[in-house]
């Protein structure tokens, strides 16, 4: 029996599906897809083509979204980066693709209309936004889409922000919790991890369960504890960078005691005593820790 495909990552509907799925799924027609590039600071990816529809994730400036169908101001397709499928408003996308050569290295920065801090900004860009830089102009870099960003807030694509994902995550401390978010103004637990790892040069999946499976690969990490092993995880010698997974939630250890995570308990990215908060969740929400993974360093 063929393995069931994850609908979050499968661009297939009854009426249309991606051409690469021909022979694997049933659809009225198959489309090769058209790449589009995000030209706004952030573009929500929604479950349904409605402005008030549930947000599944977000695309940041410069990301590529492959479109398989378009109707009534909405494009249906798939993120090139993490393969997430959903609906994006067409106004956020351009058919003209600029090849990024830089990324935003600051947590956030204004996208100014002129190379002047007093000029009107177009938008705010977030960490890991993809940029195509034309040239420097004073203290700013000119972007291919027009406008300018302070040059101290950008990096070449192959120059990473840090080597420690926890250090990157700590820059998001106190950022509001936002379901499906991965922008600097609001993000969820798995968005925090994805951003932190991307900033150090590692691409990881979008959702917590996908990240758990990703790091469970022996080439990427090894389990310190899982709920089917038994024994007390609370007695483990945890280290900075260890990944903690609950059903639908994840975070990273800052040290042997404290966890950094974007969470709905505090509606923000916070640092909490992992044993205390886990005990509270187990009592109040029946939410039990599922797995602890130590990522392999230097991947």
KEKETOR-246509 format. One record per residue (C-alpha): residue number from 1; residue in one letter; x, y, z. Coordinates in pm, 1 decimal. Example, Ala and Ser with C-alpha at 12.3 -4.5 7.8 and 13.67 -1.06 7.14 Angstrom:
REM residues 2
PT lolum kolfi        x        y        z
PT     1     a   1230.0   -450.0    780.0
PT     2     s   1367.0   -106.0    714.0
***
This chain:
REM residues 299
PT lolum kolfi        x        y        z
PT     1     x      0.0      0.0      0.0
PT     2     x    131.1    344.8    -93.9
PT     3     x    226.8    563.6    196.6
PT     4     x    -32.7    832.7    266.7
PT     5     x     87.3   1177.4    167.5
PT     6     x     90.0   1460.7    418.4
PT     7     x   -181.6   1700.0    294.9
PT     8     x     15.4   1994.5    433.9
PT     9     x    290.5   1918.3    182.9
PT    10     x     90.2   1778.4   -108.5
PT    11     x    -34.4   2023.8   -373.8
PT    12     x   -336.4   1819.2   -476.5
PT    13     x   -706.5   1902.4   -486.6
PT    14     x   -983.5   1712.1   -666.0
PT    15     x   -983.5   1971.1   -946.3
PT    16     x   -610.3   2036.7   -984.5
PT    17     x   -278.5   1893.8   -871.0
PT    18     x     89.2   1953.4   -935.7
PT    19     x    221.2   1777.1  -1245.3
PT    20     x    485.8   1593.2  -1044.8
PT    21     x    203.0   1408.7   -867.8
PT    22     x     62.2   1262.5  -1189.8
PT    23     x     10.0    890.1  -1141.5
PT    24     x     10.8    927.2   -763.2
PT    25     x   -306.3   1129.7   -706.5
PT    26     x   -635.9   1176.5   -888.2
PT    27     x   -730.0   1521.5  -1017.4
PT    28     x   -927.3   1673.8  -1304.5
PT    29     x   -612.0   1836.8  -1437.6
PT    30     x   -242.8   1865.4  -1362.1
PT    31     x    -43.6   2185.8  -1372.4
PT    32     x    336.9   2232.1  -1387.4
PT    33     x    313.3   2537.4  -1164.7
PT    34     x    439.7   2892.1  -1202.2
PT    35     x    694.1   3031.5   -955.3
PT    36     x    606.3   3363.1   -795.0
PT    37     x    807.0   3571.2   -549.0
PT    38     x    680.2   3738.2   -233.4
PT    39     x    706.4   4116.5   -265.8
PT    40     x    552.9   4216.3     67.8
PT    41     x    714.4   4201.0    409.8
PT    42     x    508.9   3893.4    491.1
PT    43     x    239.5   3694.0    311.9
PT    44     x      1.5   3471.0    510.3
PT    45     x    -57.6   3120.9    375.5
PT    46     x   -419.6   3033.6    448.3
PT    47     x   -613.0   2708.8    457.8
PT    48     x   -894.4   2854.8    248.2
PT    49     x   -905.6   3147.9      1.9
PT    50     x  -1049.4   3394.1    250.9
PT    51     x   -883.4   3685.8    428.8
PT    52     x  -1022.8   3560.8    758.6
PT    53     x   -933.8   3198.0    689.5
PT    54     x   -704.3   3010.0    927.8
PT    55     x   -337.2   3096.0    884.1
PT    56     x   -125.9   2786.5    826.7
PT    57     x    211.4   2959.4    794.7
PT    58     x    369.6   3269.1    644.4
PT    59     x    605.4   3349.3    359.6
PT    60     x    867.3   3618.7    409.1
PT    61     x    981.6   3877.7    157.0
PT    62     x   1172.7   3717.4   -131.0
PT    63     x   1048.4   3361.9    -78.7
PT    64     x    923.8   3160.9   -377.0
PT    65     x    570.2   3021.8   -398.3
PT    66     x    481.4   2787.1   -685.0
PT    67     x    128.3   2858.4   -806.0
PT    68     x    -88.1   2577.6   -945.9
PT    69     x   -421.2   2758.7   -956.8
PT    70     x   -543.7   3115.6   -932.5
PT    71     x   -893.1   3258.1   -886.0
PT    72     x  -1061.6   3562.5   -734.0
PT    73     x   -742.3   3722.7   -609.0
PT    74     x   -602.2   3407.1   -452.1
PT    75     x   -315.9   3183.3   -561.5
PT    76     x   -310.1   2820.2   -451.5
PT    77     x     27.6   2655.7   -441.9
PT    78     x    331.4   2544.2   -247.1
PT    79     x    621.1   2711.0    -68.6
PT    80     x    954.1   2632.0   -229.6
PT    81     x   1132.7   2648.5    104.3
PT    82     x    938.0   2409.4    327.1
PT    83     x    681.1   2271.7     77.3
PT    84     x    380.0   2397.0    272.6
PT    85     x     60.3   2416.3     65.8
PT    86     x   -211.5   2679.8     90.1
PT    87     x   -363.4   2999.4    -43.6
PT    88     x   -182.0   3332.5    -77.3
PT    89     x   -331.0   3660.8   -195.8
PT    90     x   -204.1   3732.7   -546.3
PT    91     x   -120.4   4094.9   -458.2
PT    92     x    161.5   3961.6   -240.1
PT    93     x    325.8   3779.4   -532.1
PT    94     x    516.1   3876.5   -846.5
PT    95     x    583.1   3673.9  -1160.9
PT    96     x    916.9   3854.9  -1192.2
PT    97     x   1172.5   3652.5   -997.1
PT    98     x   1484.1   3821.4   -860.6
PT    99     x   1761.7   3587.3   -750.3
PT   100     x   1834.9   3664.2   -382.6
PT   101     x   2196.7   3717.0   -284.2
PT   102     x   2145.1   3852.1     68.3
PT   103     x   1918.2   3792.5    364.7
PT   104     x   1807.2   4005.7    654.6
PT   105     x   2033.3   3938.7    952.9
PT   106     x   1860.4   4172.5   1197.9
PT   107     x   1549.4   4059.2   1380.9
PT   108     x   1360.8   4322.6   1183.2
PT   109     x   1440.7   4630.7    976.6
PT   110     x   1253.3   4900.2    788.5
PT   111     x   1238.4   4883.9    411.8
PT   112     x   1282.8   5254.9    338.4
PT   113     x   1168.2   5437.2     26.4
PT   114     x   1496.7   5632.8     15.4
PT   115     x   1847.1   5585.9    159.5
PT   116     x   1751.9   5811.3    445.7
PT   117     x   1633.9   5720.8    795.0
PT   118     x   1377.9   6001.9    772.8
PT   119     x   1218.8   5866.5    455.9
PT   120     x    882.4   5692.1    459.3
PT   121     x    920.8   5315.3    494.6
PT   122     x    734.3   5074.4    270.5
PT   123     x    718.5   4795.0    524.2
PT   124     x    904.6   4610.0    798.1
PT   125     x   1114.0   4312.3    689.7
PT   126     x   1186.8   4019.6    919.7
PT   127     x   1488.5   3802.4    994.9
PT   128     x   1567.1   3567.8    702.9
PT   129     x   1384.4   3777.0    441.0
PT   130     x   1549.7   3713.7    103.0
PT   131     x   1698.2   4021.5    -65.5
PT   132     x   1852.4   4105.0   -400.6
PT   133     x   2100.7   4387.5   -346.8
PT   134     x   2189.8   4615.1   -637.7
PT   135     x   2450.3   4838.2   -474.5
PT   136     x   2541.5   5029.6   -161.7
PT   137     x   2437.1   5389.3   -120.1
PT   138     x   2587.8   5544.6    188.9
PT   139     x   2476.0   5345.3    491.4
PT   140     x   2209.6   5161.7    292.0
PT   141     x   2176.2   4894.7     24.6
PT   142     x   1944.1   4940.9   -271.7
PT   143     x   1706.9   4651.3   -338.3
PT   144     x   1597.5   4518.0   -675.9
PT   145     x   1233.3   4576.6   -580.4
PT   146     x   1308.0   4939.8   -506.7
PT   147     x   1373.8   5098.4   -173.2
PT   148     x   1658.2   5062.5     71.6
PT   149     x   1758.2   4873.4    384.1
PT   150     x   2025.7   4974.3    633.3
PT   151     x   2334.5   4777.3    530.7
PT   152     x   2409.3   4672.7    888.4
PT   153     x   2089.5   4465.4    886.0
PT   154     x   2176.9   4242.4    589.5
PT   155     x   2418.0   3958.4    520.2
PT   156     x   2531.0   3764.3    213.3
PT   157     x   2332.6   3442.2    184.6
PT   158     x   2636.2   3230.5    272.3
PT   159     x   2728.9   3437.3    581.6
PT   160     x   2512.5   3317.1    865.0
PT   161     x   2385.0   3507.3   1167.8
PT   162     x   2529.6   3269.3   1426.7
PT   163     x   2631.4   2908.3   1481.0
PT   164     x   2399.2   2865.3   1779.0
PT   165     x   2024.9   2840.1   1705.9
PT   166     x   1945.0   2914.8   2069.7
PT   167     x   2122.4   3250.6   2045.7
PT   168     x   1907.2   3334.9   1744.3
PT   169     x   1591.1   3223.3   1924.8
PT   170     x   1679.8   3446.5   2219.7
PT   171     x   1652.6   3753.1   1995.6
PT   172     x   1278.5   3674.8   1966.9
PT   173     x   1229.2   3691.0   2345.2
PT   174     x    895.4   3859.1   2433.0
PT   175     x    776.4   3850.5   2069.5
PT   176     x    397.7   3794.5   2069.3
PT   177     x    269.8   3444.8   2003.3
PT   178     x     97.6   3421.0   1664.6
PT   179     x    -46.6   3095.1   1532.2
PT   180     x    111.9   3011.7   1197.1
PT   181     x    351.6   3304.5   1225.6
PT   182     x    720.4   3312.4   1145.8
PT   183     x    770.4   3689.0   1117.3
PT   184     x    960.1   3895.6   1372.3
PT   185     x    639.5   4060.8   1495.3
PT   186     x    475.1   3732.6   1591.2
PT   187     x    538.9   3361.8   1554.0
PT   188     x    453.1   3018.8   1688.1
PT   189     x    667.0   2748.1   1847.6
PT   190     x    777.9   2574.0   1529.9
PT   191     x    819.7   2905.9   1350.3
PT   192     x   1071.5   3001.6   1618.5
PT   193     x   1272.0   2683.8   1559.5
PT   194     x   1254.7   2714.3   1182.5
PT   195     x   1374.8   3075.5   1192.5
PT   196     x   1655.3   2998.2   1436.3
PT   197     x   1789.8   2712.9   1227.5
PT   198     x   1756.2   2898.0    898.1
PT   199     x   1962.9   3184.0   1040.2
PT   200     x   2250.4   2942.5   1105.2
PT   201     x   2220.0   2791.1    758.0
PT   202     x   2003.0   2484.0    816.7
PT   203     x   1663.9   2431.9    653.4
PT   204     x   1416.9   2239.4    868.9
PT   205     x   1044.6   2162.8    826.9
PT   206     x    768.1   2397.2    935.9
PT   207     x    554.6   2216.5   1196.3
PT   208     x    653.4   2069.3   1533.3
PT   209     x    569.9   1708.5   1441.0
PT   210     x    765.3   1743.4   1116.2
PT   211     x   1060.3   1887.5   1306.2
PT   212     x   1044.3   1600.5   1553.6
PT   213     x   1060.2   1351.1   1266.1
PT   214     x   1340.2   1550.6   1100.2
PT   215     x   1566.5   1547.6   1404.5
PT   216     x   1477.8   1186.8   1485.2
PT   217     x   1677.8   1088.4   1177.4
PT   218     x   2002.9    938.9   1316.7
PT   219     x   2198.4   1161.0   1078.4
PT   220     x   2053.2   1472.0   1243.1
PT   221     x   2005.5   1390.9   1609.0
PT   222     x   1968.8   1122.0   1869.6
PT   223     x   1694.3   1074.9   2124.9
PT   224     x   1778.8   1133.3   2489.5
PT   225     x   1435.7   1019.6   2601.9
PT   226     x   1095.9    923.7   2462.6
PT   227     x    765.4    847.4   2629.5
PT   228     x    777.4    482.4   2523.2
PT   229     x   1107.8    422.6   2702.6
PT   230     x    992.7    488.4   3054.4
PT   231     x   1212.0    641.2   3321.0
PT   232     x   1224.5    998.4   3445.0
PT   233     x   1332.9   1253.5   3188.5
PT   234     x   1346.8   1510.8   3469.4
PT   235     x   1668.0   1348.5   3594.4
PT   236     x   1851.3   1385.9   3262.8
PT   237     x   2150.7   1615.0   3224.2
PT   238     x   2000.2   1844.6   2962.8
PT   239     x   2216.2   2076.6   2753.3
PT   240     x   2178.9   2399.4   2560.4
PT   241     x   2020.4   2323.1   2224.1
PT   242     x   1836.9   2005.5   2325.3
PT   243     x   1495.9   1995.2   2157.5
PT   244     x   1183.3   1920.6   2359.1
PT   245     x    869.7   1790.8   2189.2
PT   246     x    515.9   1771.2   2320.9
PT   247     x    212.2   1693.4   2102.3
PT   248     x    182.3   2010.4   1894.4
PT   249     x    455.3   2201.5   2077.9
PT   250     x    831.8   2235.8   2079.6
PT   251     x   1114.0   2443.0   2225.0
PT   252     x   1490.7   2451.4   2280.6
PT   253     x   1683.4   2424.6   2602.2
PT   254     x   1878.6   2738.2   2693.6
PT   255     x   2069.7   2550.7   2963.9
PT   256     x   2008.9   2243.0   3179.4
PT   257     x   1696.1   2396.9   3333.7
PT   258     x   1534.1   2655.1   3108.8
PT   259     x   1342.6   2626.0   2782.5
PT   260     x   1291.8   2896.3   2522.0
PT   261     x    966.3   2857.0   2331.8
PT   262     x    691.2   3056.9   2164.6
PT   263     x    385.3   2958.0   2361.7
PT   264     x     18.1   3031.7   2418.8
PT   265     x     56.2   3006.8   2797.5
PT   266     x    228.2   3346.2   2806.1
PT   267     x    121.0   3444.6   2451.5
PT   268     x    484.9   3525.9   2378.0
PT   269     x    828.7   3379.0   2331.0
PT   270     x    951.2   3318.9   2683.8
PT   271     x   1213.5   3133.4   2883.9
PT   272     x   1067.2   2899.8   3144.3
PT   273     x   1181.2   2628.0   3381.2
PT   274     x   1110.4   2322.9   3166.5
PT   275     x   1031.2   2092.8   3457.5
PT   276     x    789.2   2339.6   3613.5
PT   277     x    603.5   2424.1   3294.9
PT   278     x    590.0   2062.1   3183.7
PT   279     x    442.0   1959.7   3518.8
PT   280     x    185.7   2240.4   3492.2
PT   281     x     84.9   2136.6   3140.6
PT   282     x     58.9   1773.6   3242.0
PT   283     x   -173.7   1868.0   3527.1
PT   284     x   -380.2   2137.9   3356.8
PT   285     x   -391.4   2027.1   2994.7
PT   286     x   -306.3   1658.8   3002.4
PT   287     x    -17.4   1752.4   2771.3
PT   288     x    270.6   1512.3   2826.0
PT   289     x    626.3   1542.8   2699.8
PT   290     x    683.2   1303.4   2411.4
PT   291     x   1048.1   1320.2   2312.2
PT   292     x   1381.6   1489.7   2383.9
PT   293     x   1633.5   1503.2   2099.9
PT   294     x   1991.2   1628.2   2098.3
PT   295     x   2074.9   1761.5   1750.0
PT   296     x   2406.4   1659.1   1602.4
PT   297     x   2638.0   1958.9   1607.9
PT   298     x   2786.6   2099.8   1290.6
PT   299     x   2526.9   1966.2   1048.5
***
